[in-house]
Structures are given as structure tokens and as C-alpha cells.
Amino acid sequence: QVQLVESGGGSVQAGGSLRLSCVASGFSFSMFDMGWFRQAPGKEREFVAVAGRGSISGYEDSVKGRFTISRDDAKNTVYLQMNSLTPDDTAVYFCAAKRFQIGGWSAKPNEYSFWGQGTQVSVSS
């Protein structure tokens, strides 16, 4: 049974930091690209960052330089370190898994097969 379980969300003030974790089980973690997405109220789910195989990573422009994604294949876990948070970062954050394919990582939610339930991040001004 595939499971992705996020944790680490919470409420912080602008300028603060949070570290999200996502523990995966039920599939071959090392064979998958792991992404973080977020969805704010009334908005579509959007790409945040991805940690692909071989330490490849990618970021949405608005989080570059503030967020860092990493993965630990030995622990089947992907992390998202979020610094310098702003109210615009308020959303439910989801981790997702996409089987690795030659050609690079993807920012498209519909290409990810497995999803977690999400964790709320709220940033106040």
C-alpha cells in the first residue's frame, strides 16, 4: 500500500522558517522523482520544488533562494526547508511521487502518481 505522509506544517510569522517532511512507503522510493506542490484557497495546485534521482532538483521561481528540497533515499523521506516565508506562501503543501523517466523532472501535477494528504502552512504578516 502506497503512503506519503507529510509533517512539519504550522503557523509562523513572515520571515520565519519551517521544515516539511514526507515519509514514503509502498513503492521503490529511489526510482521516483519526489515533488512538493501547494494549493492556496481558491487557487489551483502549483509546483513548488522537485528532488529527482541523482541529486537533480528544480524550483518554482518564487521560491528560489528561499526553499531547499532534499531527499534521503535510505529513509524514504523528502524534505522541504522553507526560509524567509511570506504570507503568499500560505497554502496546503503536498508531496508527490513520479516514476523517474529520462528527459527530466516535471512540474505538472497530473504526471505524479502518488500524493500525500497535505500539511497546512500559514504565514502571517
CYANA upper distance limits for C-alpha pairs under 8 A (distance plus 0.5 A):
  1 GLN  CA     25 SER  CA      7.98
  1 GLN  CA     26 GLY  CA      5.51
  2 VAL  CA     24 ALA  CA      7.99
  2 VAL  CA     25 SER  CA      6.13
  2 VAL  CA     26 GLY  CA      4.66
  2 VAL  CA     27 PHE  CA      6.76
  2 VAL  CA    114 PHE  CA      7.99
  3 GLN  CA     23 VAL  CA      8.42
  3 GLN  CA     24 ALA  CA      6.12
  3 GLN  CA     25 SER  CA      5.72
  3 GLN  CA     26 GLY  CA      6.81
  3 GLN  CA    114 PHE  CA      8.41
  3 GLN  CA    115 TRP  CA      8.36
  3 GLN  CA    116 GLY  CA      7.44
  4 LEU  CA     22 CYS  CA      6.75
  4 LEU  CA     23 VAL  CA      6.17
  4 LEU  CA     24 ALA  CA      5.05
  4 LEU  CA     25 SER  CA      7.16
  4 LEU  CA     95 CYS  CA      7.64
  4 LEU  CA     96 ALA  CA      8.00
  4 LEU  CA    114 PHE  CA      8.02
  4 LEU  CA    115 TRP  CA      6.75
  4 LEU  CA    116 GLY  CA      5.01
  4 LEU  CA    117 GLN  CA      8.03
  5 VAL  CA     22 CYS  CA      5.75
  5 VAL  CA     23 VAL  CA      5.78
  5 VAL  CA     24 ALA  CA      7.06
  5 VAL  CA    116 GLY  CA      6.05
  5 VAL  CA    117 GLN  CA      7.40
  5 VAL  CA    118 GLY  CA      8.27
  6 GLU  CA     20 LEU  CA      7.45
  6 GLU  CA     21 SER  CA      6.02
  6 GLU  CA     22 CYS  CA      4.74
  6 GLU  CA     23 VAL  CA      7.11
  6 GLU  CA     94 PHE  CA      7.65
  6 GLU  CA     95 CYS  CA      7.41
  6 GLU  CA    116 GLY  CA      7.00
  6 GLU  CA    117 GLN  CA      7.67
  6 GLU  CA    118 GLY  CA      6.53
  6 GLU  CA    119 THR  CA      6.54
  7 SER  CA     20 LEU  CA      6.22
  7 SER  CA     21 SER  CA      5.78
  7 SER  CA     22 CYS  CA      6.91
  7 SER  CA    119 THR  CA      6.66
  8 GLY  CA     18 LEU  CA      7.41
  8 GLY  CA     19 ARG  CA      6.31
  8 GLY  CA     20 LEU  CA      4.98
  8 GLY  CA     21 SER  CA      6.64
  8 GLY  CA    119 THR  CA      7.80
  9 GLY  CA     18 LEU  CA      7.45
  9 GLY  CA     19 ARG  CA      7.99
  9 GLY  CA     20 LEU  CA      6.71
  9 GLY  CA    119 THR  CA      5.83
  9 GLY  CA    120 GLN  CA      5.76
  9 GLY  CA    121 VAL  CA      5.49
 10 GLY  CA     18 LEU  CA      8.23
 10 GLY  CA    119 THR  CA      8.49
 10 GLY  CA    120 GLN  CA      6.67
 10 GLY  CA    121 VAL  CA      5.57
 10 GLY  CA    122 SER  CA      6.68
 11 SER  CA    121 VAL  CA      6.54
 11 SER  CA    122 SER  CA      5.13
 11 SER  CA    123 VAL  CA      6.32
 11 SER  CA    124 SER  CA      8.06
 12 VAL  CA     16 GLY  CA      6.46
 12 VAL  CA     17 SER  CA      7.84
 12 VAL  CA     18 LEU  CA      8.45
 12 VAL  CA    122 SER  CA      6.88
 12 VAL  CA    123 VAL  CA      5.55
 12 VAL  CA    124 SER  CA      6.88
 13 GLN  CA     85 LEU  CA      8.18
 13 GLN  CA     86 THR  CA      8.34
 13 GLN  CA    123 VAL  CA      5.81
 13 GLN  CA    124 SER  CA      5.25
 13 GLN  CA    125 SER  CA      6.49
 14 ALA  CA     84 SER  CA      7.41
 14 ALA  CA     85 LEU  CA      5.84
 14 ALA  CA     86 THR  CA      5.32
 14 ALA  CA     87 PRO  CA      6.95
 14 ALA  CA    123 VAL  CA      6.29
 14 ALA  CA    124 SER  CA      6.19
 14 ALA  CA    125 SER  CA      5.72
 15 GLY  CA     83 ASN  CA      7.52
 15 GLY  CA     84 SER  CA      4.67
 15 GLY  CA     85 LEU  CA      5.43
 15 GLY  CA     86 THR  CA      6.85
 16 GLY  CA     83 ASN  CA      6.68
 16 GLY  CA     84 SER  CA      6.03
 16 GLY  CA     85 LEU  CA      6.01
 17 SER  CA     81 GLN  CA      8.01
 17 SER  CA     82 MET  CA      5.88
 17 SER  CA     83 ASN  CA      4.90
 17 SER  CA     84 SER  CA      6.74
 17 SER  CA     85 LEU  CA      6.71
 18 LEU  CA     81 GLN  CA      6.69
 18 LEU  CA     82 MET  CA      5.74
 18 LEU  CA     83 ASN  CA      7.24
 19 ARG  CA     79 TYR  CA      7.39
 19 ARG  CA     80 LEU  CA      6.11
 19 ARG  CA     81 GLN  CA      4.92
 19 ARG  CA     82 MET  CA      6.43
 20 LEU  CA     79 TYR  CA      6.00
 20 LEU  CA     80 LEU  CA      5.47
 20 LEU  CA     81 GLN  CA      6.89
 20 LEU  CA     82 MET  CA      8.37
 21 SER  CA     77 THR  CA      7.27
 21 SER  CA     78 VAL  CA      6.36
 21 SER  CA     79 TYR  CA      5.02
 21 SER  CA     80 LEU  CA      7.01
 22 CYS  CA     77 THR  CA      5.93
 22 CYS  CA     78 VAL  CA      5.76
 22 CYS  CA     79 TYR  CA      6.84
 22 CYS  CA     95 CYS  CA      6.96
 23 VAL  CA     75 LYS  CA      8.16
 23 VAL  CA     76 ASN  CA      6.34
 23 VAL  CA     77 THR  CA      4.99
 23 VAL  CA     78 VAL  CA      7.25
 24 ALA  CA     29 PHE  CA      7.52
 24 ALA  CA     76 ASN  CA      5.91
 24 ALA  CA     77 THR  CA      6.61
 25 SER  CA     29 PHE  CA      8.01
 25 SER  CA     76 ASN  CA      7.57
 28 SER  CA     32 PHE  CA      7.61
 29 PHE  CA     73 ASP  CA      7.16
 29 PHE  CA     76 ASN  CA      6.35
 30 SER  CA     53 ARG  CA      7.44
 30 SER  CA     73 ASP  CA      6.25
 30 SER  CA     76 ASN  CA      8.20
 31 MET  CA     53 ARG  CA      7.64
 31 MET  CA     99 ARG  CA      6.65
 31 MET  CA    100 PHE  CA      6.29
 32 PHE  CA     52 GLY  CA      7.56
 32 PHE  CA     53 ARG  CA      7.52
 32 PHE  CA     97 ALA  CA      6.46
 32 PHE  CA     98 LYS  CA      5.78
 32 PHE  CA     99 ARG  CA      4.74
 32 PHE  CA    100 PHE  CA      5.33
 33 ASP  CA     50 VAL  CA      7.39
 33 ASP  CA     51 ALA  CA      6.40
 33 ASP  CA     52 GLY  CA      4.75
 33 ASP  CA     53 ARG  CA      6.63
 33 ASP  CA     97 ALA  CA      6.25
 33 ASP  CA     98 LYS  CA      5.62
 33 ASP  CA     99 ARG  CA      6.54
 33 ASP  CA    100 PHE  CA      6.03
 33 ASP  CA    105 TRP  CA      7.42
 34 MET  CA     50 VAL  CA      6.10
 34 MET  CA     51 ALA  CA      5.75
 34 MET  CA     52 GLY  CA      6.68
 34 MET  CA     78 VAL  CA      7.43
 34 MET  CA     95 CYS  CA      7.52
 34 MET  CA     96 ALA  CA      6.26
 34 MET  CA     97 ALA  CA      5.21
 34 MET  CA     98 LYS  CA      6.96
 35 GLY  CA     47 PHE  CA      8.23
 35 GLY  CA     48 VAL  CA      7.98
 35 GLY  CA     49 ALA  CA      6.16
 35 GLY  CA     50 VAL  CA      4.55
 35 GLY  CA     51 ALA  CA      6.70
 35 GLY  CA     95 CYS  CA      6.07
 35 GLY  CA     96 ALA  CA      5.63
 35 GLY  CA     97 ALA  CA      6.75
 35 GLY  CA     98 LYS  CA      8.38
 36 TRP  CA     47 PHE  CA      7.04
 36 TRP  CA     48 VAL  CA      5.92
 36 TRP  CA     49 ALA  CA      5.76
 36 TRP  CA     50 VAL  CA      6.69
 36 TRP  CA     80 LEU  CA      8.16
 36 TRP  CA     93 TYR  CA      7.31
 36 TRP  CA     94 PHE  CA      6.11
 36 TRP  CA     95 CYS  CA      4.95
 36 TRP  CA     96 ALA  CA      6.75
 37 PHE  CA     45 ARG  CA      7.06
 37 PHE  CA     46 GLU  CA      5.93
 37 PHE  CA     47 PHE  CA      5.00
 37 PHE  CA     48 VAL  CA      5.47
 37 PHE  CA     49 ALA  CA      7.54
 37 PHE  CA     93 TYR  CA      6.21
 37 PHE  CA     94 PHE  CA      5.63
 37 PHE  CA     95 CYS  CA      6.74
 37 PHE  CA     96 ALA  CA      8.05
 37 PHE  CA    109 PRO  CA      8.31
 38 ARG  CA     45 ARG  CA      6.02
 38 ARG  CA     46 GLU  CA      5.94
 38 ARG  CA     47 PHE  CA      7.11
 38 ARG  CA     48 VAL  CA      7.21
 38 ARG  CA     91 ALA  CA      6.31
 38 ARG  CA     92 VAL  CA      5.90
 38 ARG  CA     93 TYR  CA      4.76
 38 ARG  CA     94 PHE  CA      6.35
 39 GLN  CA     43 LYS  CA      6.75
 39 GLN  CA     44 GLU  CA      6.49
 39 GLN  CA     45 ARG  CA      4.88
 39 GLN  CA     46 GLU  CA      6.76
 39 GLN  CA     91 ALA  CA      5.69
 39 GLN  CA     92 VAL  CA      5.79
 39 GLN  CA     93 TYR  CA      7.09
 40 ALA  CA     44 GLU  CA      7.82
 40 ALA  CA     45 ARG  CA      7.94
 40 ALA  CA     90 THR  CA      7.04
 40 ALA  CA     91 ALA  CA      4.74
 40 ALA  CA     92 VAL  CA      6.84
 41 PRO  CA     91 ALA  CA      7.66
 45 ARG  CA    109 PRO  CA      7.99
 46 GLU  CA    109 PRO  CA      7.98
 47 PHE  CA     59 TYR  CA      8.42
 47 PHE  CA     60 GLU  CA      6.90
 47 PHE  CA    107 ALA  CA      5.96
 47 PHE  CA    108 LYS  CA      7.57
 47 PHE  CA    109 PRO  CA      7.70
 48 VAL  CA     59 TYR  CA      6.31
 48 VAL  CA     60 GLU  CA      5.60
 48 VAL  CA     63 VAL  CA      7.66
 49 ALA  CA     57 SER  CA      7.71
 49 ALA  CA     58 GLY  CA      5.94
 49 ALA  CA     59 TYR  CA      4.79
 49 ALA  CA     60 GLU  CA      6.65
 49 ALA  CA     69 ILE  CA      7.08
 49 ALA  CA    107 ALA  CA      8.41
 50 VAL  CA     57 SER  CA      5.86
 50 VAL  CA     58 GLY  CA      5.73
 50 VAL  CA     59 TYR  CA      7.12
 50 VAL  CA     69 ILE  CA      7.33
 50 VAL  CA    105 TRP  CA      7.82
 50 VAL  CA    106 SER  CA      8.45
 50 VAL  CA    107 ALA  CA      8.27
 51 ALA  CA     55 SER  CA      7.10
 51 ALA  CA     56 ILE  CA      6.37
 51 ALA  CA     57 SER  CA      5.03
 51 ALA  CA     58 GLY  CA      7.36
 51 ALA  CA     69 ILE  CA      6.78
 51 ALA  CA     70 SER  CA      6.70
 51 ALA  CA     71 ARG  CA      7.16
 51 ALA  CA     78 VAL  CA      8.29
 52 GLY  CA     56 ILE  CA      5.39
 52 GLY  CA     57 SER  CA      6.33
 52 GLY  CA    100 PHE  CA      7.98
 52 GLY  CA    105 TRP  CA      6.98
 53 ARG  CA    100 PHE  CA      7.74
 55 SER  CA     70 SER  CA      8.49
 57 SER  CA     69 ILE  CA      7.77
 58 GLY  CA    105 TRP  CA      8.39
 59 TYR  CA     63 VAL  CA      7.12
 59 TYR  CA     64 LYS  CA      6.43
 60 GLU  CA     64 LYS  CA      7.03
 63 VAL  CA     67 PHE  CA      6.02
 66 ARG  CA     82 MET  CA      6.64
 66 ARG  CA     83 ASN  CA      5.62
 66 ARG  CA     84 SER  CA      6.59
 66 ARG  CA     85 LEU  CA      8.28
 67 PHE  CA     80 LEU  CA      7.20
 67 PHE  CA     81 GLN  CA      5.96
 67 PHE  CA     82 MET  CA      4.97
 67 PHE  CA     83 ASN  CA      6.50
 68 THR  CA     80 LEU  CA      6.19
 68 THR  CA     81 GLN  CA      5.54
 68 THR  CA     82 MET  CA      7.12
 69 ILE  CA     78 VAL  CA      7.79
 69 ILE  CA     79 TYR  CA      6.11
 69 ILE  CA     80 LEU  CA      5.06
 69 ILE  CA     81 GLN  CA      6.82
 70 SER  CA     78 VAL  CA      6.28
 70 SER  CA     79 TYR  CA      5.74
 70 SER  CA     80 LEU  CA      7.11
 71 ARG  CA     76 ASN  CA      8.19
 71 ARG  CA     77 THR  CA      6.26
 71 ARG  CA     78 VAL  CA      4.68
 71 ARG  CA     79 TYR  CA      6.51
 72 ASP  CA     76 ASN  CA      6.52
 72 ASP  CA     77 THR  CA      5.86
 72 ASP  CA     78 VAL  CA      6.80
 73 ASP  CA     77 THR  CA      6.96
 85 LEU  CA     89 ASP  CA      6.87
 85 LEU  CA    123 VAL  CA      7.28
 86 THR  CA     90 THR  CA      8.08
 86 THR  CA    123 VAL  CA      6.53
 86 THR  CA    124 SER  CA      7.96
 86 THR  CA    125 SER  CA      7.80
 87 PRO  CA    122 SER  CA      7.78
 87 PRO  CA    123 VAL  CA      5.19
 87 PRO  CA    124 SER  CA      6.08
 87 PRO  CA    125 SER  CA      6.69
 88 ASP  CA    123 VAL  CA      8.18
 89 ASP  CA    121 VAL  CA      8.00
 89 ASP  CA    122 SER  CA      7.96
 89 ASP  CA    123 VAL  CA      7.26
 90 THR  CA    120 GLN  CA      8.32
 90 THR  CA    121 VAL  CA      5.88
 90 THR  CA    122 SER  CA      5.09
 90 THR  CA    123 VAL  CA      5.96
 91 ALA  CA    120 GLN  CA      6.58
 91 ALA  CA    121 VAL  CA      6.01
 91 ALA  CA    122 SER  CA      7.10
 92 VAL  CA    118 GLY  CA      6.30
 92 VAL  CA    119 THR  CA      5.87
 92 VAL  CA    120 GLN  CA      4.84
 92 VAL  CA    121 VAL  CA      6.47
 93 TYR  CA    118 GLY  CA      5.68
 93 TYR  CA    119 THR  CA      5.75
 93 TYR  CA    120 GLN  CA      6.69
 93 TYR  CA    121 VAL  CA      7.46
 94 PHE  CA    115 TRP  CA      7.40
 94 PHE  CA    116 GLY  CA      6.30
 94 PHE  CA    117 GLN  CA      7.10
 94 PHE  CA    118 GLY  CA      4.85
 94 PHE  CA    119 THR  CA      7.12
 95 CYS  CA    115 TRP  CA      6.49
 95 CYS  CA    116 GLY  CA      6.11
 95 CYS  CA    118 GLY  CA      7.60
 96 ALA  CA    112 TYR  CA      6.64
 96 ALA  CA    113 SER  CA      7.74
 96 ALA  CA    114 PHE  CA      5.91
 96 ALA  CA    115 TRP  CA      4.93
 96 ALA  CA    116 GLY  CA      6.90
 97 ALA  CA    112 TYR  CA      5.94
 97 ALA  CA    113 SER  CA      6.42
 97 ALA  CA    114 PHE  CA      5.62
 97 ALA  CA    115 TRP  CA      7.15
 98 LYS  CA    111 GLU  CA      7.14
 98 LYS  CA    112 TYR  CA      4.92
 98 LYS  CA    113 SER  CA      6.04
 98 LYS  CA    114 PHE  CA      7.58
 99 ARG  CA    112 TYR  CA      8.20
 99 ARG  CA    113 SER  CA      8.16
100 PHE  CA    105 TRP  CA      8.13
101 GLN  CA    105 TRP  CA      8.21
106 SER  CA    111 GLU  CA      7.74
108 LYS  CA    112 TYR  CA      7.94
